[in-house]
Amino acid sequence: MKTKEEKESRKAYNSMAEWYNHVRTKMYPKGWFYNELLEMPATLELLGNVRGKKILDFGCGTGIYAKLLTKKGAKLKGFDLSDEMLKIARKNNPKLDLRQGSGYKIPFNEKFDMVYAALVIDYFKDWDKVFKQVSRVLKKGGIFIFSAGNPVSECKINVKCGRKKFKALGIKDYFDEKAIYTDWILDERKVRVPAYHKTYETIIKTIVRNGFELIDYKDAFPLKKAKKLFPYDYELYSKIPFFCAFKLKKK
Ligand SMILES: C[S@@+](CC[C@H](N)C(=O)[O-])C[C@H]1O[C@@H](n2cnc3c(N)ncnc32)[C@H](O)[C@@H]1O
C-alpha cells in the first residue's frame, strides 16, 4: 500500500468498521438510509440475476452485499483494503474467499463474469489504474458495475437566504477534481473520510479509454419505505441525486 489515498481510507475504515456494520445491521434492522434504502436498490437493479455467476466484490466492506448475493446464488469472492472491515466480512461469510488488498492491485489472478464496486471507487484518485485492474480480472464481455457519489451533489455550497447562511448540496467547483473530506459523525467521535470528485466528462472518458461500453446507468432514488423511516433524508434525496451507479461491459 503506497498512496496517500489508500493510507487515509484504510485508516478511516479500520477505525469505524464495527460502527459501520452495527449501523447497517443492528441499529437499523430495516436498513440504513444511505446504503440499504438508497445505494443498494440502484446497484442491485443493475446487477440483475446473479445466479450461477462468478462475481468479484471489489471493496467488500463488512460483507453485507457478499452475504446477500451468495444467498441469491452467486459464486462470489471479494477483497477489501481495510483489515478491520474484512474481519467482520469473514465472520459474516465464513465460507467465502475474501482477501485483503487494494483495487490498485487486485489480489486475484482469475477471470470473473462480473465485478462490482459498491461505493468504493470514490476513494481512488487514479481511475485509469483501477479500470486496468478490473479489466485484467474480467472475462471478455464481462460486466463491471460501480456506484459512487453523484458528481452533481458531491460539493457543498454556501447559500445565503435573507439573513440566514447555510450549507446546502449543490454544484460548487464542479470542474475541480480534488479530494473532498467529510467528517462522519459516529457515536462520540468524528472520522475524516476522503473521496475524489470526478466530473461526468472524466468518468465517461475513463470508461471509453479503457475499453468498456456503458450499457446502463442509474441516479439512486430512495425506496418508498424510507419516507417513514428517514423523513428528512427522503425529502432531500428524492430531490437531489446523492449516489449513482454505472453498468459497463468489457469489449
Ligand atoms: C462505503 S464502504 C462500502 C463497503 C461495501 N462495498 C458495501 O457497500 O457494503 C467503502 C469500502 O471501500 C474500501 N476501500 C477503500 N479504499 C480501497 C482500496 N484502495 N481498495 C479496496 N478497498 C478499498 C473500504 O475499506 C471500505 O470497506
The ligand as an SDF file (V2000), in Angstrom:
LIG
                    3D

 27 29  0  0  0  0  0  0  0  0999 V2000
  -18.5140    2.7520    1.8830 C   0  0  0  0  0  0  0  0  0  0  0  0
  -17.6410    1.2640    2.1690 S   0  0  0  0  0  0  0  0  0  0  0  0
  -18.5510    0.1420    1.1140 C   0  0  0  0  0  0  0  0  0  0  0  0
  -18.4040   -1.2980    1.5020 C   0  0  0  0  0  0  0  0  0  0  0  0
  -19.2250   -2.2880    0.6660 C   0  0  0  0  0  0  0  0  0  0  0  0
  -18.8830   -2.1980   -0.7350 N   0  0  0  0  0  0  0  0  0  0  0  0
  -20.7020   -2.0430    0.8590 C   0  0  0  0  0  0  0  0  0  0  0  0
  -21.3250   -1.4100    0.0150 O   0  0  0  0  0  0  0  0  0  0  0  0
  -21.2410   -2.5180    1.8580 O   0  0  0  0  0  0  0  0  0  0  0  0
  -16.1340    1.5250    1.2780 C   0  0  0  0  0  0  0  0  0  0  0  0
  -15.1610    0.3560    1.3440 C   0  0  0  0  0  0  0  0  0  0  0  0
  -14.1010    0.5940    0.3990 O   0  0  0  0  0  0  0  0  0  0  0  0
  -12.9140    0.0870    0.9510 C   0  0  0  0  0  0  0  0  0  0  0  0
  -11.7710    0.6770    0.2560 N   0  0  0  0  0  0  0  0  0  0  0  0
  -11.3150    1.9480    0.3080 C   0  0  0  0  0  0  0  0  0  0  0  0
  -10.2310    2.1090   -0.4740 N   0  0  0  0  0  0  0  0  0  0  0  0
   -9.9930    0.9000   -1.0440 C   0  0  0  0  0  0  0  0  0  0  0  0
   -8.9860    0.3980   -1.9160 C   0  0  0  0  0  0  0  0  0  0  0  0
   -7.9880    1.1790   -2.3480 N   0  0  0  0  0  0  0  0  0  0  0  0
   -9.0480   -0.8930   -2.3070 N   0  0  0  0  0  0  0  0  0  0  0  0
  -10.0320   -1.7090   -1.8490 C   0  0  0  0  0  0  0  0  0  0  0  0
  -10.9950   -1.3010   -0.9880 N   0  0  0  0  0  0  0  0  0  0  0  0
  -10.9750   -0.0190   -0.5870 C   0  0  0  0  0  0  0  0  0  0  0  0
  -13.0120    0.4840    2.4120 C   0  0  0  0  0  0  0  0  0  0  0  0
  -12.1150   -0.2380    3.2320 O   0  0  0  0  0  0  0  0  0  0  0  0
  -14.4810    0.1750    2.7000 C   0  0  0  0  0  0  0  0  0  0  0  0
  -14.6610   -1.1430    3.1470 O   0  0  0  0  0  0  0  0  0  0  0  0
  1  2  1  0
  2  3  1  0
  2 10  1  0
  3  4  1  0
  4  5  1  0
  5  6  1  0
  5  7  1  0
  7  8  2  0
  7  9  1  0
 10 11  1  0
 11 12  1  0
 11 26  1  0
 12 13  1  0
 13 14  1  0
 13 24  1  0
 14 15  1  0
 14 23  1  0
 15 16  2  0
 16 17  1  0
 17 18  1  0
 17 23  2  0
 18 19  1  0
 18 20  2  0
 20 21  1  0
 21 22  2  0
 22 23  1  0
 24 25  1  0
 24 26  1  0
 26 27  1  0
M  CHG  2   2   1   9  -1
M  END
$$$$
